[in-house]
Amino acid sequence: MRIVFIVVGVALLGVMLYAHALIPGWELLLGIVLGAVLVVAGLRGRVF
């Protein structure tokens, strides 16, 4: 289950960073933060 959070988090981070480069906006920053939270949750082994 941890690997799923890490993979989804990294994918979300990548997509949001790419989209943020094309269209700057605070909404995309929330997606970047969410992706980072998912990666950290996966690495730590628990969700929130």
CHARMM-style PDB file with segment names, atoms N, HN, CA, C and O in Angstrom:
ATOM      1  N   MET     1       0.830  -1.200   0.000  1.00  0.00      PROA
ATOM      2  CA  MET     1       0.000   0.000   0.000  1.00  0.00      PROA
ATOM      3  C   MET     1       0.870   1.258   0.000  1.00  0.00      PROA
ATOM      4  O   MET     1       0.523   2.264  -0.620  1.00  0.00      PROA
ATOM      5  N   ARG     2       1.998   1.190   0.700  1.00  0.00      PROA
ATOM      6  HN  ARG     2       2.279   0.374   1.205  1.00  0.00      PROA
ATOM      7  CA  ARG     2       2.889   2.358   0.745  1.00  0.00      PROA
ATOM      8  C   ARG     2       3.362   2.744  -0.643  1.00  0.00      PROA
ATOM      9  O   ARG     2       3.424   3.925  -0.984  1.00  0.00      PROA
ATOM     10  N   ILE     3       3.699   1.731  -1.450  1.00  0.00      PROA
ATOM     11  HN  ILE     3       3.649   0.771  -1.174  1.00  0.00      PROA
ATOM     12  CA  ILE     3       4.236   2.013  -2.783  1.00  0.00      PROA
ATOM     13  C   ILE     3       3.197   2.726  -3.639  1.00  0.00      PROA
ATOM     14  O   ILE     3       3.549   3.542  -4.491  1.00  0.00      PROA
ATOM     15  N   VAL     4       1.917   2.422  -3.417  1.00  0.00      PROA
ATOM     16  HN  VAL     4       1.631   1.759  -2.725  1.00  0.00      PROA
ATOM     17  CA  VAL     4       0.847   3.076  -4.173  1.00  0.00      PROA
ATOM     18  C   VAL     4       0.830   4.570  -3.869  1.00  0.00      PROA
ATOM     19  O   VAL     4       0.711   5.391  -4.778  1.00  0.00      PROA
ATOM     20  N   PHE     5       0.949   4.923  -2.579  1.00  0.00      PROA
ATOM     21  HN  PHE     5       1.046   4.256  -1.840  1.00  0.00      PROA
ATOM     22  CA  PHE     5       0.954   6.335  -2.206  1.00  0.00      PROA
ATOM     23  C   PHE     5       2.154   7.053  -2.797  1.00  0.00      PROA
ATOM     24  O   PHE     5       2.040   8.188  -3.260  1.00  0.00      PROA
ATOM     25  N   ILE     6       3.309   6.389  -2.781  1.00  0.00      PROA
ATOM     26  HN  ILE     6       3.401   5.467  -2.405  1.00  0.00      PROA
ATOM     27  CA  ILE     6       4.521   7.014  -3.316  1.00  0.00      PROA
ATOM     28  C   ILE     6       4.386   7.238  -4.820  1.00  0.00      PROA
ATOM     29  O   ILE     6       4.707   8.315  -5.322  1.00  0.00      PROA
ATOM     30  N   VAL     7       3.910   6.218  -5.538  1.00  0.00      PROA
ATOM     31  HN  VAL     7       3.649   5.343  -5.130  1.00  0.00      PROA
ATOM     32  CA  VAL     7       3.773   6.323  -6.992  1.00  0.00      PROA
ATOM     33  C   VAL     7       2.747   7.389  -7.365  1.00  0.00      PROA
ATOM     34  O   VAL     7       2.997   8.219  -8.239  1.00  0.00      PROA
ATOM     35  N   VAL     8       1.590   7.364  -6.700  1.00  0.00      PROA
ATOM     36  HN  VAL     8       1.387   6.689  -5.990  1.00  0.00      PROA
ATOM     37  CA  VAL     8       0.544   8.350  -6.992  1.00  0.00      PROA
ATOM     38  C   VAL     8       1.035   9.755  -6.644  1.00  0.00      PROA
ATOM     39  O   VAL     8       0.793  10.702  -7.391  1.00  0.00      PROA
ATOM     40  N   GLY     9       1.721   9.886  -5.517  1.00  0.00      PROA
ATOM     41  HN  GLY     9       1.918   9.116  -4.910  1.00  0.00      PROA
ATOM     42  CA  GLY     9       2.235  11.191  -5.108  1.00  0.00      PROA
ATOM     43  C   GLY     9       3.244  11.745  -6.090  1.00  0.00      PROA
ATOM     44  O   GLY     9       3.191  12.923  -6.444  1.00  0.00      PROA
ATOM     45  N   VAL    10       4.169  10.899  -6.533  1.00  0.00      PROA
ATOM     46  HN  VAL    10       4.212   9.943  -6.246  1.00  0.00      PROA
ATOM     47  CA  VAL    10       5.190  11.344  -7.489  1.00  0.00      PROA
ATOM     48  C   VAL    10       4.545  11.707  -8.823  1.00  0.00      PROA
ATOM     49  O   VAL    10       4.919  12.701  -9.445  1.00  0.00      PROA
ATOM     50  N   ALA    11       3.580  10.905  -9.263  1.00  0.00      PROA
ATOM     51  HN  ALA    11       3.277  10.097  -8.757  1.00  0.00      PROA
ATOM     52  CA  ALA    11       2.889  11.195 -10.517  1.00  0.00      PROA
ATOM     53  C   ALA    11       2.135  12.519 -10.419  1.00  0.00      PROA
ATOM     54  O   ALA    11       2.173  13.336 -11.339  1.00  0.00      PROA
ATOM     55  N   LEU    12       1.450  12.720  -9.295  1.00  0.00      PROA
ATOM     56  HN  LEU    12       1.419  12.057  -8.547  1.00  0.00      PROA
ATOM     57  CA  LEU    12       0.709  13.963  -9.092  1.00  0.00      PROA
ATOM     58  C   LEU    12       1.657  15.154  -9.055  1.00  0.00      PROA
ATOM     59  O   LEU    12       1.375  16.198  -9.644  1.00  0.00      PROA
ATOM     60  N   LEU    13       2.783  14.994  -8.361  1.00  0.00      PROA
ATOM     61  HN  LEU    13       3.012  14.146  -7.883  1.00  0.00      PROA
ATOM     62  CA  LEU    13       3.782  16.060  -8.309  1.00  0.00      PROA
ATOM     63  C   LEU    13       4.270  16.413  -9.711  1.00  0.00      PROA
ATOM     64  O   LEU    13       4.350  17.587 -10.070  1.00  0.00      PROA
ATOM     65  N   GLY    14       4.592  15.395 -10.497  1.00  0.00      PROA
ATOM     66  HN  GLY    14       4.527  14.441 -10.206  1.00  0.00      PROA
ATOM     67  CA  GLY    14       5.096  15.631 -11.848  1.00  0.00      PROA
ATOM     68  C   GLY    14       4.090  16.351 -12.721  1.00  0.00      PROA
ATOM     69  O   GLY    14       4.429  17.315 -13.406  1.00  0.00      PROA
ATOM     70  N   VAL    15       2.856  15.887 -12.697  1.00  0.00      PROA
ATOM     71  HN  VAL    15       2.580  15.104 -12.140  1.00  0.00      PROA
ATOM     72  CA  VAL    15       1.808  16.506 -13.520  1.00  0.00      PROA
ATOM     73  C   VAL    15       1.554  17.941 -13.081  1.00  0.00      PROA
ATOM     74  O   VAL    15       1.434  18.838 -13.916  1.00  0.00      PROA
ATOM     75  N   MET    16       1.472  18.158 -11.769  1.00  0.00      PROA
ATOM     76  HN  MET    16       1.569  17.429 -11.091  1.00  0.00      PROA
ATOM     77  CA  MET    16       1.176  19.496 -11.264  1.00  0.00      PROA
ATOM     78  C   MET    16       2.329  20.465 -11.515  1.00  0.00      PROA
ATOM     79  O   MET    16       2.096  21.628 -11.843  1.00  0.00      PROA
ATOM     80  N   LEU    17       3.563  20.001 -11.366  1.00  0.00      PROA
ATOM     81  HN  LEU    17       3.753  19.055 -11.100  1.00  0.00      PROA
ATOM     82  CA  LEU    17       4.713  20.870 -11.643  1.00  0.00      PROA
ATOM     83  C   LEU    17       4.741  21.257 -13.118  1.00  0.00      PROA
ATOM     84  O   LEU    17       5.025  22.407 -13.455  1.00  0.00      PROA
ATOM     85  N   TYR    18       4.447  20.293 -14.004  1.00  0.00      PROA
ATOM     86  HN  TYR    18       4.217  19.359 -13.731  1.00  0.00      PROA
ATOM     87  CA  TYR    18       4.422  20.571 -15.440  1.00  0.00      PROA
ATOM     88  C   TYR    18       3.300  21.557 -15.779  1.00  0.00      PROA
ATOM     89  O   TYR    18       3.501  22.504 -16.539  1.00  0.00      PROA
ATOM     90  N   ALA    19       2.116  21.319 -15.202  1.00  0.00      PROA
ATOM     91  HN  ALA    19       1.953  20.550 -14.584  1.00  0.00      PROA
ATOM     92  CA  ALA    19       0.979  22.203 -15.461  1.00  0.00      PROA
ATOM     93  C   ALA    19       1.239  23.592 -14.887  1.00  0.00      PROA
ATOM     94  O   ALA    19       0.859  24.595 -15.491  1.00  0.00      PROA
ATOM     95  N   HSD    20       1.886  23.655 -13.723  1.00  0.00      PROA
ATOM     96  HN  HSD    20       2.195  22.840 -13.232  1.00  0.00      PROA
ATOM     97  CA  HSD    20       2.171  24.946 -13.089  1.00  0.00      PROA
ATOM     98  C   HSD    20       3.169  25.738 -13.931  1.00  0.00      PROA
ATOM     99  O   HSD    20       3.110  26.967 -13.966  1.00  0.00      PROA
ATOM    100  N   ALA    21       4.082  25.047 -14.606  1.00  0.00      PROA
ATOM    101  HN  ALA    21       4.131  24.048 -14.577  1.00  0.00      PROA
ATOM    102  CA  ALA    21       5.040  25.727 -15.477  1.00  0.00      PROA
ATOM    103  C   ALA    21       4.316  26.342 -16.677  1.00  0.00      PROA
ATOM    104  O   ALA    21       4.702  27.404 -17.166  1.00  0.00      PROA
ATOM    105  N   LEU    22       3.267  25.667 -17.145  1.00  0.00      PROA
ATOM    106  HN  LEU    22       2.953  24.805 -16.748  1.00  0.00      PROA
ATOM    107  CA  LEU    22       2.513  26.176 -18.293  1.00  0.00      PROA
ATOM    108  C   LEU    22       1.522  27.252 -17.881  1.00  0.00      PROA
ATOM    109  O   LEU    22       1.409  28.283 -18.544  1.00  0.00      PROA
ATOM    110  N   ILE    23       0.800  27.016 -16.785  1.00  0.00      PROA
ATOM    111  HN  ILE    23       0.892  26.178 -16.246  1.00  0.00      PROA
ATOM    112  CA  ILE    23      -0.249  27.931 -16.328  1.00  0.00      PROA
ATOM    113  C   ILE    23      -0.032  28.211 -14.846  1.00  0.00      PROA
ATOM    114  O   ILE    23      -0.544  27.473 -14.005  1.00  0.00      PROA
ATOM    115  N   PRO    24       0.714  29.257 -14.507  1.00  0.00      PROA
ATOM    116  CA  PRO    24       0.911  29.554 -13.084  1.00  0.00      PROA
ATOM    117  C   PRO    24      -0.417  29.853 -12.393  1.00  0.00      PROA
ATOM    118  O   PRO    24      -1.265  30.562 -12.936  1.00  0.00      PROA
ATOM    119  N   GLY    25      -0.583  29.315 -11.213  1.00  0.00      PROA
ATOM    120  HN  GLY    25       0.106  28.739 -10.773  1.00  0.00      PROA
ATOM    121  CA  GLY    25      -1.805  29.563 -10.450  1.00  0.00      PROA
ATOM    122  C   GLY    25      -1.731  28.892  -9.101  1.00  0.00      PROA
ATOM    123  O   GLY    25      -1.046  27.883  -8.940  1.00  0.00      PROA
ATOM    124  N   TRP    26      -2.432  29.447  -8.133  1.00  0.00      PROA
ATOM    125  HN  TRP    26      -2.989  30.267  -8.264  1.00  0.00      PROA
ATOM    126  CA  TRP    26      -2.353  28.904  -6.773  1.00  0.00      PROA
ATOM    127  C   TRP    26      -3.051  27.563  -6.646  1.00  0.00      PROA
ATOM    128  O   TRP    26      -2.709  26.773  -5.767  1.00  0.00      PROA
ATOM    129  N   GLU    27      -4.034  27.288  -7.517  1.00  0.00      PROA
ATOM    130  HN  GLU    27      -4.311  27.931  -8.231  1.00  0.00      PROA
ATOM    131  CA  GLU    27      -4.729  26.005  -7.457  1.00  0.00      PROA
ATOM    132  C   GLU    27      -3.764  24.852  -7.718  1.00  0.00      PROA
ATOM    133  O   GLU    27      -3.855  23.798  -7.089  1.00  0.00      PROA
ATOM    134  N   LEU    28      -2.839  25.064  -8.652  1.00  0.00      PROA
ATOM    135  HN  LEU    28      -2.765  25.921  -9.164  1.00  0.00      PROA
ATOM    136  CA  LEU    28      -1.874  24.017  -8.971  1.00  0.00      PROA
ATOM    137  C   LEU    28      -0.886  23.832  -7.832  1.00  0.00      PROA
ATOM    138  O   LEU    28      -0.372  22.731  -7.634  1.00  0.00      PROA
ATOM    139  N   LEU    29      -0.612  24.893  -7.081  1.00  0.00      PROA
ATOM    140  HN  LEU    29      -1.030  25.788  -7.242  1.00  0.00      PROA
ATOM    141  CA  LEU    29       0.273  24.765  -5.919  1.00  0.00      PROA
ATOM    142  C   LEU    29      -0.346  23.831  -4.886  1.00  0.00      PROA
ATOM    143  O   LEU    29       0.373  23.087  -4.218  1.00  0.00      PROA
ATOM    144  N   LEU    30      -1.678  23.861  -4.747  1.00  0.00      PROA
ATOM    145  HN  LEU    30      -2.261  24.466  -5.289  1.00  0.00      PROA
ATOM    146  CA  LEU    30      -2.354  22.941  -3.826  1.00  0.00      PROA
ATOM    147  C   LEU    30      -2.147  21.492  -4.267  1.00  0.00      PROA
ATOM    148  O   LEU    30      -1.960  20.604  -3.435  1.00  0.00      PROA
ATOM    149  N   GLY    31      -2.182  21.262  -5.570  1.00  0.00      PROA
ATOM    150  HN  GLY    31      -2.335  21.983  -6.246  1.00  0.00      PROA
ATOM    151  CA  GLY    31      -1.939  19.920  -6.094  1.00  0.00      PROA
ATOM    152  C   GLY    31      -0.513  19.462  -5.832  1.00  0.00      PROA
ATOM    153  O   GLY    31      -0.279  18.293  -5.527  1.00  0.00      PROA
ATOM    154  N   ILE    32       0.443  20.385  -5.951  1.00  0.00      PROA
ATOM    155  HN  ILE    32       0.253  21.335  -6.198  1.00  0.00      PROA
ATOM    156  CA  ILE    32       1.845  20.064  -5.665  1.00  0.00      PROA
ATOM    157  C   ILE    32       2.001  19.686  -4.199  1.00  0.00      PROA
ATOM    158  O   ILE    32       2.682  18.714  -3.873  1.00  0.00      PROA
ATOM    159  N   VAL    33       1.367  20.458  -3.310  1.00  0.00      PROA
ATOM    160  HN  VAL    33       0.813  21.248  -3.575  1.00  0.00      PROA
ATOM    161  CA  VAL    33       1.428  20.168  -1.872  1.00  0.00      PROA
ATOM    162  C   VAL    33       0.787  18.812  -1.585  1.00  0.00      PROA
ATOM    163  O   VAL    33       1.327  18.028  -0.804  1.00  0.00      PROA
ATOM    164  N   LEU    34      -0.359  18.528  -2.207  1.00  0.00      PROA
ATOM    165  HN  LEU    34      -0.798  19.165  -2.841  1.00  0.00      PROA
ATOM    166  CA  LEU    34      -1.036  17.248  -1.999  1.00  0.00      PROA
ATOM    167  C   LEU    34      -0.158  16.083  -2.449  1.00  0.00      PROA
ATOM    168  O   LEU    34      -0.075  15.064  -1.764  1.00  0.00      PROA
ATOM    169  N   GLY    35       0.489  16.234  -3.592  1.00  0.00      PROA
ATOM    170  HN  GLY    35       0.421  17.062  -4.149  1.00  0.00      PROA
ATOM    171  CA  GLY    35       1.396  15.192  -4.071  1.00  0.00      PROA
ATOM    172  C   GLY    35       2.544  14.954  -3.104  1.00  0.00      PROA
ATOM    173  O   GLY    35       2.912  13.810  -2.841  1.00  0.00      PROA
ATOM    174  N   ALA    36       3.111  16.035  -2.574  1.00  0.00      PROA
ATOM    175  HN  ALA    36       2.811  16.965  -2.788  1.00  0.00      PROA
ATOM    176  CA  ALA    36       4.210  15.912  -1.611  1.00  0.00      PROA
ATOM    177  C   ALA    36       3.733  15.217  -0.337  1.00  0.00      PROA
ATOM    178  O   ALA    36       4.453  14.394   0.228  1.00  0.00      PROA
ATOM    179  N   VAL    37       2.525  15.545   0.115  1.00  0.00      PROA
ATOM    180  HN  VAL    37       1.940  16.214  -0.344  1.00  0.00      PROA
ATOM    181  CA  VAL    37       1.968  14.915   1.319  1.00  0.00      PROA
ATOM    182  C   VAL    37       1.784  13.414   1.094  1.00  0.00      PROA
ATOM    183  O   VAL    37       2.063  12.617   1.989  1.00  0.00      PROA
ATOM    184  N   LEU    38       1.318  13.026  -0.089  1.00  0.00      PROA
ATOM    185  HN  LEU    38       1.091  13.674  -0.816  1.00  0.00      PROA
ATOM    186  CA  LEU    38       1.139  11.600  -0.392  1.00  0.00      PROA
ATOM    187  C   LEU    38       2.471  10.860  -0.387  1.00  0.00      PROA
ATOM    188  O   LEU    38       2.569   9.748   0.132  1.00  0.00      PROA
ATOM    189  N   VAL    39       3.500  11.484  -0.968  1.00  0.00      PROA
ATOM    190  HN  VAL    39       3.421  12.387  -1.389  1.00  0.00      PROA
ATOM    191  CA  VAL    39       4.820  10.845  -0.991  1.00  0.00      PROA
ATOM    192  C   VAL    39       5.347  10.675   0.424  1.00  0.00      PROA
ATOM    193  O   VAL    39       5.847   9.606   0.778  1.00  0.00      PROA
ATOM    194  N   VAL    40       5.240  11.720   1.236  1.00  0.00      PROA
ATOM    195  HN  VAL    40       4.835  12.588   0.948  1.00  0.00      PROA
ATOM    196  CA  VAL    40       5.727  11.655   2.619  1.00  0.00      PROA
ATOM    197  C   VAL    40       4.940  10.612   3.413  1.00  0.00      PROA
ATOM    198  O   VAL    40       5.522   9.860   4.194  1.00  0.00      PROA
ATOM    199  N   ALA    41       3.624  10.566   3.217  1.00  0.00      PROA
ATOM    200  HN  ALA    41       3.151  11.177   2.582  1.00  0.00      PROA
ATOM    201  CA  ALA    41       2.798   9.578   3.922  1.00  0.00      PROA
ATOM    202  C   ALA    41       3.219   8.162   3.530  1.00  0.00      PROA
ATOM    203  O   ALA    41       3.290   7.276   4.381  1.00  0.00      PROA
ATOM    204  N   GLY    42       3.494   7.953   2.254  1.00  0.00      PROA
ATOM    205  HN  GLY    42       3.436   8.673   1.562  1.00  0.00      PROA
ATOM    206  CA  GLY    42       3.937   6.635   1.802  1.00  0.00      PROA
ATOM    207  C   GLY    42       5.294   6.268   2.368  1.00  0.00      PROA
ATOM    208  O   GLY    42       5.520   5.119   2.746  1.00  0.00      PROA
ATOM    209  N   LEU    43       6.200   7.233   2.430  1.00  0.00      PROA
ATOM    210  HN  LEU    43       6.017   8.167   2.123  1.00  0.00      PROA
ATOM    211  CA  LEU    43       7.541   6.964   2.949  1.00  0.00      PROA
ATOM    212  C   LEU    43       7.512   6.696   4.451  1.00  0.00      PROA
ATOM    213  O   LEU    43       8.278   5.871   4.948  1.00  0.00      PROA
ATOM    214  N   ARG    44       6.639   7.381   5.170  1.00  0.00      PROA
ATOM    215  HN  ARG    44       6.017   8.052   4.766  1.00  0.00      PROA
ATOM    216  CA  ARG    44       6.570   7.214   6.617  1.00  0.00      PROA
ATOM    217  C   ARG    44       5.780   5.969   7.001  1.00  0.00      PROA
ATOM    218  O   ARG    44       5.893   5.484   8.127  1.00  0.00      PROA
ATOM    219  N   GLY    45       4.974   5.446   6.065  1.00  0.00      PROA
ATOM    220  HN  GLY    45       4.882   5.840   5.151  1.00  0.00      PROA
ATOM    221  CA  GLY    45       4.274   4.194   6.319  1.00  0.00      PROA
ATOM    222  C   GLY    45       2.903   4.356   6.935  1.00  0.00      PROA
ATOM    223  O   GLY    45       2.269   3.368   7.305  1.00  0.00      PROA
ATOM    224  N   ARG    46       2.439   5.577   7.052  1.00  0.00      PROA
ATOM    225  HN  ARG    46       2.954   6.380   6.752  1.00  0.00      PROA
ATOM    226  CA  ARG    46       1.071   5.759   7.541  1.00  0.00      PROA
ATOM    227  C   ARG    46       0.461   6.961   6.827  1.00  0.00      PROA
ATOM    228  O   ARG    46       1.166   7.841   6.332  1.00  0.00      PROA
ATOM    229  N   VAL    47      -0.847   6.970   6.790  1.00  0.00      PROA
ATOM    230  HN  VAL    47      -1.420   6.255   7.193  1.00  0.00      PROA
ATOM    231  CA  VAL    47      -1.558   8.022   6.078  1.00  0.00      PROA
ATOM    232  C   VAL    47      -2.147   8.982   7.093  1.00  0.00      PROA
ATOM    233  O   VAL    47      -3.026   8.616   7.872  1.00  0.00      PROA
ATOM    234  N   PHE    48      -1.661  10.204   7.079  1.00  0.00      PROA
ATOM    235  HN  PHE    48      -0.947  10.501   6.446  1.00  0.00      PROA
ATOM    236  CA  PHE    48      -2.145  11.276   7.957  1.00  0.00      PROA
ATOM    237  C   PHE    48      -2.180  10.825   9.404  1.00  0.00      PROA
ATOM    238  OT1 PHE    48      -2.561  11.599  10.283  1.00  0.00      PROA
TER     239      PHE     48
END
